[in-house]
Amino acid sequence: MMTFQHSWGQQRGKNEDENGRIASSKASPEERSKATGCHSDGRRETTAVSGRFTEVVQSPQVHVLSADCCVSEYESTSSHMDMLKVNSLQDIETLPLTSWNIRQPAKEDDSREEALASGGLDLILMPGLGFDRARNRLGRGKGFYDNYLERCKKHPKGKPYTIALAFKEQLCEKVPVDNHDVPIDEVLYEDEK
């Protein structure tokens, strides 16, 4: 099991090292709450989970927070993506796999609520192939998440906080970006040793 010990992010404070990294093990519960968008007061949140983050969704913290979770549904012929609510962990496990091995609702499943049609999102766990210190993300080139985040900005709740989980092998010196690329708010990564 991988433990995420550091982050590159927008937050700045006393636990930041000389490279602008936050050592999560040193951060207070309030700092971690601010960084992750998770609240210890029991307030409900809607969290988008996409890609292969099933293990994250299965963490007890999601259940303790009673967070609503969403999974991505994308159209392979365009750059359109929605975030659809799921009912439970068992619900996620029953979703069909796409050609990228991502579980998402079947096209004919119209019973799921899209997150932007209701209360919006608080947090999105972002997938990526690589990340740099400027919090840029290398995706698969279709712009699914960048386009979705632009749609979120138009929602009354605004853009959700975005976090990427990265292995040290995914940390890059510089990720190529275009004008439409939206930086991630925080990249959590494992110890680089």
C-alpha positions in Angstrom: 0.0 0.0 0.0 1.3 3.4 -0.9 1.3 6.3 1.6 1.1 9.8 0.3 3.5 11.9 2.3 4.0 15.1 0.3 2.1 17.5 -1.9 2.6 20.3 -4.4 -0.3 22.6 -3.9 -1.8 26.1 -3.5 -1.8 25.9 0.2 1.1 27.6 2.0 1.9 27.4 5.6 4.2 26.5 8.4 4.5 22.8 7.3 5.8 23.8 3.8 9.4 22.8 3.0 11.9 24.8 1.0 10.5 23.3 -2.3 6.9 24.3 -1.6 5.9 20.8 -0.5 3.6 20.0 2.4 4.5 17.0 4.5 1.0 15.6 5.2 2.3 13.7 8.2 3.2 17.1 9.8 0.0 19.0 8.8 -2.6 19.6 11.3 -6.2 18.2 10.9 -7.3 21.7 9.9 -4.6 22.0 7.2 -5.4 18.5 5.8 -9.1 19.4 5.9 -8.4 22.6 3.9 -6.1 20.8 1.5 -8.4 17.9 0.7 -11.8 19.5 1.0 -12.8 16.9 3.6 -14.5 18.3 6.7 -14.5 16.7 10.2 -17.8 18.4 11.2 -19.8 15.7 9.4 -21.0 18.0 6.6 -22.0 16.1 3.4 -19.8 16.5 0.4 -20.0 15.3 -3.2 -16.8 13.9 -4.4 -16.0 12.9 -8.0 -14.0 9.8 -8.4 -12.7 8.7 -11.7 -10.2 6.5 -13.4 -8.9 3.7 -11.2 -9.6 5.3 -7.8 -11.8 2.4 -6.6 -9.4 1.8 -3.7 -9.7 5.4 -2.6 -13.5 5.2 -2.7 -13.4 2.1 -0.5 -11.5 3.9 2.2 -13.4 4.2 5.5 -13.0 8.0 5.5 -15.5 8.3 2.6 -18.1 6.4 4.6 -17.4 8.3 7.8 -17.9 11.6 5.9 -21.0 10.2 4.3 -19.8 11.7 1.0 -21.8 11.3 -2.1 -19.5 9.9 -4.8 -19.7 10.3 -8.6 -17.9 8.5 -11.4 -17.0 9.9 -14.8 -19.0 9.0 -17.9 -17.2 10.1 -21.1 -18.1 9.9 -24.8 -15.1 8.5 -26.7 -16.1 10.3 -29.9 -15.9 13.8 -28.3 -14.4 15.5 -25.3 -17.6 15.6 -23.3 -17.7 14.0 -19.9 -20.3 14.0 -17.1 -20.0 13.0 -13.4 -22.8 10.7 -12.4 -23.7 9.8 -8.9 -23.3 6.3 -7.6 -25.2 4.7 -4.8 -22.7 2.5 -3.0 -19.4 0.7 -3.3 -21.3 -2.3 -4.6 -22.9 -0.1 -7.2 -19.5 0.9 -8.5 -18.3 -2.7 -8.6 -21.3 -3.6 -10.9 -20.5 -0.9 -13.5 -19.2 -2.1 -16.9 -15.6 -1.5 -17.8 -14.6 0.8 -20.7 -11.8 0.1 -23.1 -9.5 2.0 -20.7 -10.6 -0.3 -17.8 -12.6 2.5 -16.2 -15.9 1.6 -14.5 -18.7 3.9 -15.7 -22.4 3.6 -16.1 -23.8 2.1 -19.3 -25.0 4.6 -21.9 -28.6 3.2 -21.6 -28.5 3.8 -17.8 -30.4 7.1 -17.5 -31.2 6.7 -13.8 -28.2 8.5 -12.5 -28.0 12.2 -11.5 -25.3 14.4 -13.1 -23.5 16.3 -10.4 -23.8 19.7 -12.1 -27.6 19.2 -12.4 -27.8 19.3 -8.6 -25.5 20.6 -6.0 -22.2 20.5 -7.9 -19.0 19.0 -6.7 -16.6 19.8 -3.8 -13.7 17.6 -4.8 -12.4 15.8 -7.8 -9.7 13.2 -7.6 -7.9 13.7 -10.9 -6.3 11.0 -13.0 -3.1 11.6 -15.0 -0.1 10.1 -16.6 2.3 12.8 -15.3 2.4 15.9 -13.1 4.8 18.8 -12.6 5.6 21.3 -9.8 3.4 23.9 -11.5 0.5 21.4 -10.8 0.0 20.7 -14.6 -1.4 17.4 -15.5 -0.7 15.2 -18.5 -3.9 13.4 -19.4 -4.7 11.3 -22.4 -5.2 14.3 -24.7 -8.9 14.5 -25.2 -9.6 17.3 -22.7 -12.3 15.5 -20.7 -11.4 17.0 -17.3 -10.4 20.4 -18.6 -13.7 20.8 -20.3 -15.6 19.5 -17.3 -13.8 21.9 -15.0 -14.8 24.8 -17.3 -18.4 23.7 -17.0 -18.0 23.6 -13.2 -16.9 27.2 -13.2 -20.3 28.2 -14.6 -22.1 26.3 -11.8 -23.2 28.4 -8.8 -20.9 26.3 -6.6 -18.0 27.0 -8.9 -15.0 24.9 -9.6 -14.3 22.0 -7.2 -11.0 21.5 -5.4 -8.9 19.1 -7.5 -6.3 16.7 -6.2 -4.2 14.1 -8.0 -2.6 11.1 -6.4 0.8 10.3 -8.0 3.5 7.7 -7.8 7.0 9.2 -7.8 7.5 7.9 -11.4 4.7 10.2 -12.5 6.5 13.4 -11.3 7.9 15.3 -14.3 10.2 18.2 -14.7 7.7 19.9 -17.0 4.4 18.8 -18.5 3.4 20.3 -21.9 0.3 22.5 -21.6 -2.0 24.4 -23.9 -4.3 27.4 -23.1 -7.2 25.2 -22.3 -5.4 23.1 -19.7 -6.5 23.6 -16.1 -3.9 23.2 -13.4 -4.7 20.9 -10.4 -5.0 22.5 -7.0 -2.8 19.9 -5.3 -0.7 16.9 -6.3 -0.2 14.3 -3.5 2.8 12.1 -4.1 4.7 9.3 -2.4 8.1 9.8 -0.8 10.7 10.3 -3.5 13.3 8.1 -1.7 
